[in-house]
């Protein structure tokens, strides 16, 4: 078991951690390695120190704002992938096709699928 940190050591490590966490855009494990503490230590400190937890949350919020800003920038530049991502995640859009099939009696499913594909996609060859 590691020796307990003094109050001054904890304060110094927390400051260094917050700097590393901000510079790494919120990568917890990388920040812990950089300052020489474990993730468990940081998590325990977050539970005990409200100001420390709030500082981490502020960094997370800043990172999220940057990411959303980049997404909006991509959308403004007509990036189709960004537009689709936004529609799916924010608007609940899920592109789909609905196919209705009527059957009378026995049907050969394989042949029915081939016929549907011919109707839907003109470039399908047998």
Order of alpha helices (4+ residues) and beta strands (2+ residues): alpha-alpha-alpha-alpha-alpha-alpha
